[in-house]
Amino acid sequence: MLLTIDVGNTHTVLGLFDGEEIVEHWRISTDARRTADELAVLLNGLMGMHPLLGEELGDGIEGISICSTVPSVLHELREVTRRYYGDVPAVLVEPGVKTGVPILMDNPKEVGADRIINSLAAVELYGGPAVVVDFGTATTFDAVSARGEYVGGVIAPGIEISVDALGVKGAQLRKIELARPRSVIGKNTVEAMQSGILYGFAGQVDGVVQRMARELAEDPEDVTVIATGGLAPMVLGESSTIDMHEPWLTLIGLRLVYERNVGRQ
């Protein structure tokens, strides 16, 4: 079994692969204060419930692949792999790790590891050119060329950040549930805010993607648009440009990176 761990700013997603098939997954909150020992206990609790794994920490795990946008968490996970999975091959995605994705940026080191991993998985699954829209703490748009190169991207405030900002900065507004309103024209303040978030973000996605596609390919119709991230389902039904939804895109990319650096499990 291959354990994949994607640490985002808000949530950490874990996936368990048996070959190319993801057989289990978990989503937990990201807490930069957790120590390596606390993380080990958490992992043991989650994986101890799976019937294909043993009761002891590490039983059944033959490889680990990790990427993180939070440096302090990556440091602690490095310690987890050293102390608790010492005999298990581990790949932590950072400079020097082979991804096979050329990065055509002014400073390649600025690009988040998750964005490169997403690009790798997008090309492997759907080919290029492609745009990956990741609905996380930020909404990121990543452009991949027909040759599988990471060309660049766009970063916008995420859906939850925008909801929080409205609640904090609006004197008569409050934090709301992220849900579909009865109609575009809200009949009360909550519905008006829900409408603004849902349809505003759908419009943002379509506008940004269309402009990126025109720059990425001679025929914008050749560009495949893939959505991922925890909040993607909220926008899928309202966007006219998203072609594919792959909730485990980053985990699949982590599996591919592991195979390129260590080998298949």
N, C-alpha and C positions, 0 to 999 in steps of 0.2 A: 504493500500500500504506500502511496505517496501522499504526504500531508502538505497542503499548500496553504499559505497564510498571507492575506492581503490586508495590510494595516493602513487604514485611511484616517483622516483627521477626526472623524466622528465615530465610525464603526470599523470593526475588524471582521473580515469574512474569512472563514476557514473552510477548506474543501478536502475531501478524502477521495483519492482516485484509485481505482482498481484498473490498471492499464489506462485506456483512454476514457473510461467511463467514470463520471463523478457519482459516487455511491452514497455520500453523506455530506452535509454542509451545515455550518453554524454561523450565526451573526451575533457579535457581542459589541458592547461599547468600547471605544478606545480610551484608555486611561493612561496618560503618560507617567503617572505616579506609581503604577504597578511595578514591582520588582520582578526579577527573574524567577524567584521562588514562588511568588504569587501567580505568575503566568503559568508556571509548571503545574501548580495545583489546579488551575482553571482548565488547562488542557487535559489533565488526567480525569477531571470530572466529566468533561464533554465526551472524550473518546472512550471512557470506561463504560459508557452506555451502549456502545456500538457492538453488535454481536460478532462482527468479523475481527475484532481486536481483543487482545488479552486484557486481563485485569491490571497488570503492572504497566506503569508508564513506559511507553516505547514499544510494547509488545505489538507486533504486526506492522510497525512503521519501518519501511525500508528506505525511505528518502524524504527529505524536507526541502521545500522551496518557498522562499520568503521575499516579499518586497514591502517597503514601508515608506510613507510620506512623513513619518514622525521619527526623527533621528534618535530620540531617547528610547523609544519603544524598540527600534531596531537594535540598539545596544543591548537591551535586556534580553531580547530574543536570541541574540548571538550567544549570550551567557546560558540561556536555556538549552540551546543545541549543544554547547560544550559540556555542561554539567549533567544533563539528563538524557541526552541523545548522543553521547560521545562516539558511539560506534556506527551511527547512522550518517550517511553522506548528506550534507546540507549545502544548498546554494542560497546565498543571500544576494539579491540583485543590487549591485552597486558598480561603480566604475571598474572596468577590468573583466566583468562577467560577460561571456559571449551571449549575445542575443540574436545576432544576424541581422539587426536593423540598423542601417546607416542613418545617422542623425544629422540632418542638414540644417543646423541651427548655428547662430553666432557663437553661442557657448553651450555645447552639448551637455555639460555637467549641470546646467540649470533645469533640464527637463526631468520631471518626476519619473521615477522608475516605473510607476504604475501606468503611465502614459505610453512608455516604450513597450511594456508588456502587452497592453491593450492593442497596440499597433501590430505587434507580432502575431497575436491571436487573430486579429481581423484579417490579415493577409492570408494566414494559414487556412482560415475557414471560408473566406469569401473572395479572396484575391483583391488586387488593387486596380484602379485607385479607390480609396475608401475614406470616409469620414467617420470617426468614432465619437459619439456623444455620450459622455459619462456624467450621469446625474448624481453627484455626491455633494460634499460640503460646498464645493464650487461646481458649476456646470462647465465642463471642459469639452472642447471640440478639437480633435486631432486629425490632421491630414496625412494620409499615406499615399505615396505615388504608386503608379502601375508597377514599378520595380521594387516595391516594398520598402521605400525610403520614408523615414519620418521627416516630413517637409516643414511642419510647424503647426501652430494651433491658435486657439482662442480660449481665454479664461473669463468667465462671467460669474457673478454672485450666484450661489446655489439657491434652490427653492426654499429650504428651511432658513437660510440666512436672511432671505428677503422677508419671510413671514415674521421672523424675530425682530427685524429692523422696523417693520410697520408697527408691531406691538409696542416697541420701546419708544420710538420717535413720534408716533401719532398720539396726541393727547387724549382723543376719544376712541382710540382703536385698541385692540387687545390681540393676544396671540390666539389663533384660530386652528381648528382641525383642518388638515389638508384633505379636502373632500370635494367632489364634484357638486356644484350648485344646481338648483333646479333649472336655471336658465342663465344665459349670458348676462342679461340685465337683472342685477340683483334686486330683490325686494326688501332686503334689510342689510345692515352693515356687514354682518358675517358673510352673507352670500355675495355681496359686492366685492369683498376682499378675496373670497375664494375664486370668484370669476376672474378678478384681476391677476391672481397668481397663476391659475390654470391656463387661461387663454393667453395671458401675457407671455408666459414662458413658452407655450406652443408656438406663438408667433415669433418669439425670439429665435427659437430653434430653427424654424423654417427660413427665416430671413438670413441668419448666419450661414446655415448649410448651403443655401442657394448661392450665396456670394463665394463661399469657399469652393463649391463645385465648379463654378465658372473659372476660377483660377487654377484648379487642379487638373482639369481635363478639357480638351477641345469640345467634347460633347458632354455636358453636365450629366446627361442621363447614364453615362458609363460609370458614374461614381456610386458605390454602394454605401448607404448610411446605416450604421449599426448603433443601436442604443444599448447602454448598460448602466449599472448603478442602481442603488436601492430605490430611488424615486422615479425611475424610468416609466414604470407602469402607469403613473399618474398622467403622463403627457402623451403616451403612445397613441391613444385613440383620437387625439386632437391635432397631431402633427401630420402634415401631408408629405413630408420628405423622408421620414424614417422608413427604411426598408426591412430591417431585421432587428429583433430583440434577442440579445444573448446575455442573460443575467450573470453567467459565470465566465464572462470573457476574460477577466483578469486571472482567475484561477486556471483557466485553460492555458493562458500565456505563461503562467508560472510552471505548469507541467511541461510545456514546450522548452522553456529555458533550462529546466532541470535536465531534460533529455539531451540538450545540446552541450551541456557542461559535464554531466555525469554519465548519462545513458538511460535507457528505458528500464522501468521496473516491471 
